Amino acid sequence: MKNLKDAETAPFSLHAVTVNSTGWGPAQEFLKSTDANLVLVQEHKLVGEEVEKARIWARSVGWCGIINEARRTTEKKGKASSSAGVAIFARTGIGLRRDPIVTSRNDRVIAGIVESPGNPPLSVICAYFVTKSGMAGLNLALLSEVSS
């Protein structure tokens, strides 16, 4: 068993995970239950005022977040919907700020700078790629944009 002094002097360990949430509700459940201190979320589907409400909720449960809005779509039956949406969440006490990148699809790519105790700043990119496309088409374009 480690003593308290050892725990206080142990180096900070950044535990990052990524989750395809298929919506904001599952993303919230994941944030409430994970032991990670950095979470990259794809497919939250938040649009408009929902984005700010999500930031406020995240702060209330101990997370700081940067969130890119999902893309508004229309279903066949005329019902408004959304697709994609990416975000990065860090536990309170870990520095997180947006790292501006130029991309044609903000609903699929977001970048941040993470500053955790005892570690140099870390650049993090969360990308939501098109399933079954491989590294072609939109996926290749997104990679090219992020790397330039």
C-alpha positions as CSV (number, residue, x, y, z in Angstrom):
1,M,0.0,0.0,0.0
2,K,1.4,3.4,-1.0
3,N,1.4,6.1,1.6
4,L,-0.2,9.5,1.1
5,K,3.2,11.2,0.5
6,D,3.9,8.8,-2.5
7,A,0.5,9.6,-4.0
8,E,1.1,13.4,-3.7
9,T,4.5,13.1,-5.5
10,A,3.5,10.6,-8.1
11,P,3.6,12.0,-11.7
12,F,0.3,12.9,-13.3
13,S,-1.0,10.3,-15.7
14,L,-3.2,11.5,-18.6
15,H,-5.8,8.9,-19.4
16,A,-7.4,9.7,-22.7
17,V,-10.2,7.8,-24.4
18,T,-12.4,8.3,-27.5
19,V,-16.0,7.5,-27.8
20,N,-18.5,7.4,-30.7
21,S,-21.6,8.4,-28.7
22,T,-24.3,8.3,-31.4
23,G,-25.9,11.3,-29.6
24,W,-25.5,13.6,-26.6
25,G,-27.4,11.5,-24.1
26,P,-25.0,8.6,-24.4
27,A,-22.0,11.0,-24.3
28,Q,-23.3,12.4,-21.0
29,E,-23.6,8.9,-19.6
30,F,-20.1,8.2,-20.7
31,L,-18.7,11.4,-19.1
32,K,-20.5,10.6,-15.8
33,S,-19.1,7.1,-15.6
34,T,-15.6,7.1,-17.1
35,D,-12.4,7.3,-15.0
36,A,-10.6,8.9,-17.9
37,N,-9.5,12.6,-17.6
38,L,-9.6,13.4,-21.3
39,V,-12.4,12.3,-23.6
40,L,-12.7,12.8,-27.3
41,V,-16.3,12.5,-28.5
42,Q,-17.6,11.9,-32.0
43,E,-21.2,12.1,-33.2
44,H,-22.7,14.1,-30.3
45,K,-25.3,15.6,-32.7
46,L,-25.6,18.9,-30.9
47,V,-26.7,22.0,-32.9
48,G,-27.4,25.6,-32.1
49,E,-28.2,26.4,-28.4
50,E,-27.7,22.8,-27.5
51,V,-23.9,23.3,-27.7
52,E,-23.8,26.0,-25.0
53,K,-26.2,23.9,-22.8
54,A,-23.8,21.0,-23.2
55,R,-20.8,23.1,-22.1
56,I,-22.8,24.3,-19.0
57,W,-23.8,20.7,-18.1
58,A,-20.2,19.5,-18.6
59,R,-18.9,22.2,-16.2
60,S,-21.5,21.2,-13.6
61,V,-20.2,17.6,-13.5
62,G,-16.5,18.5,-13.5
63,W,-15.5,18.8,-17.2
64,C,-14.3,21.6,-19.4
65,G,-15.2,21.2,-23.0
66,I,-14.6,22.5,-26.5
67,I,-17.4,21.5,-28.9
68,N,-17.9,21.8,-32.6
69,E,-21.6,21.8,-33.7
70,A,-23.0,18.9,-35.7
71,R,-24.2,19.3,-39.2
72,R,-27.9,19.9,-39.7
73,T,-29.6,17.4,-42.0
74,T,-33.1,16.6,-43.2
75,E,-34.5,13.1,-42.9
76,K,-36.6,11.6,-45.7
77,K,-39.8,12.3,-43.9
78,G,-38.9,16.0,-43.6
79,K,-38.0,15.8,-39.9
80,A,-35.0,18.0,-39.0
81,S,-32.0,16.1,-37.7
82,S,-28.3,16.3,-37.2
83,S,-25.2,14.3,-38.0
84,A,-21.6,14.2,-36.7
85,G,-20.4,16.8,-34.2
86,V,-17.1,16.5,-32.3
87,A,-15.9,17.6,-28.9
88,I,-13.0,17.3,-26.5
89,F,-13.6,17.2,-22.7
90,A,-10.9,17.5,-20.0
91,R,-11.5,17.1,-16.3
92,T,-11.5,20.4,-14.3
93,G,-7.9,21.1,-13.3
94,I,-6.5,20.1,-16.7
95,G,-5.9,23.0,-19.1
96,L,-7.8,22.7,-22.4
97,R,-8.0,25.3,-25.1
98,R,-9.1,25.3,-28.7
99,D,-6.3,24.9,-31.2
100,P,-7.6,26.6,-34.4
101,I,-7.3,24.5,-37.5
102,V,-8.6,25.2,-40.9
103,T,-11.0,22.5,-42.2
104,S,-14.0,22.4,-44.5
105,R,-15.9,20.2,-42.0
106,N,-15.9,21.6,-38.5
107,D,-18.6,19.0,-37.7
108,R,-16.0,16.3,-38.1
109,V,-12.7,17.7,-36.8
110,I,-11.7,19.6,-33.7
111,A,-8.3,20.3,-32.2
112,G,-7.2,21.3,-28.7
113,I,-4.2,21.9,-26.6
114,V,-4.1,20.0,-23.3
115,E,-2.0,21.1,-20.4
116,S,-1.7,18.6,-17.6
117,P,0.4,18.8,-14.4
118,G,4.1,18.0,-15.0
119,N,3.7,17.5,-18.7
120,P,4.4,19.7,-21.8
121,P,1.4,21.0,-23.7
122,L,-0.1,18.2,-25.9
123,S,-1.9,18.8,-29.2
124,V,-5.0,16.6,-29.5
125,I,-7.2,16.1,-32.6
126,C,-10.6,14.5,-32.6
127,A,-11.8,13.4,-36.0
128,Y,-15.0,11.6,-37.0
129,F,-14.4,9.7,-40.2
130,V,-17.0,8.3,-42.7
131,T,-17.5,4.6,-42.0
132,K,-16.6,2.2,-44.8
133,S,-14.7,4.8,-46.8
134,G,-11.2,3.9,-45.8
135,M,-8.6,6.7,-46.4
136,A,-10.3,8.1,-49.5
137,G,-12.8,10.8,-50.3
138,L,-13.8,12.9,-47.4
139,N,-11.6,11.0,-44.9
140,L,-8.5,11.7,-47.0
141,A,-9.5,15.3,-47.4
142,L,-9.9,15.7,-43.7
143,L,-6.5,14.2,-43.0
144,S,-4.9,16.4,-45.6
145,E,-6.5,19.6,-44.1
146,V,-5.4,18.7,-40.6
147,S,-1.8,17.9,-41.6
148,S,-1.2,21.1,-43.6
